[in-house]
Amino acid sequence: MHTINHTHETVYPHPTHTIWHHLINQLNNTGTWQHPKNTFQPGPTPPQEVTGTTLTTVHTNGPGKPGPKIHFTSTTTHTTPSSPTDDRYHYTATHSGHFTGTTTITLTPLDNNTRTRLSYTFTATPQGWTKLLPTAKIHANHTTATIANHDILQRILSKLDQ
């Protein structure tokens, strides 16, 4: 079994609380910036709270189309929203299902919190039938989806500036 370890960083020209708001909306399935092949279903405890869950489904051919679906549940293990003295945010979740592993997201304020560095790390090991998929292809698809997500968020944020 091979582990997928993917880290991506992006700098957004907005404060950390704006990026956090969009991130949490995505995990609660009320966002508009997730990759079109992914859907999110929050559990009874929202994902921005410790023990909160989100079921992620990767529709390999797109939602509503035939084809395999990859399911995993993310359980929040740590979340640190900003405080009056610290504008950093931190989110960590563990995964179970077709992927086991972790996601860590850190939002770091830059330039007096006029910009934000988002650091995203996904470390997971395929389980069940997904173990049969080539790890390099999973990694490449995940990288492509992550970059697409951040590009979509950049476009959404640019509309806020208009």
HUGIRA-V386252 format. One record per helix or strand of 2 or more residues. SS is the DSSP state (~ for helix, > for strand). FROM is the first residue (numbers start at 1). TO is the last residue. If there is no record, write none. Layout:
SS | FROM | TO
SS | FROM | TO
This chain:
> | 3 | 12
~ | 16 | 27
> | 38 | 42
> | 53 | 59
> | 69 | 80
> | 89 | 97
> | 99 | 110
> | 115 | 126
~ | 128 | 132
~ | 135 | 160
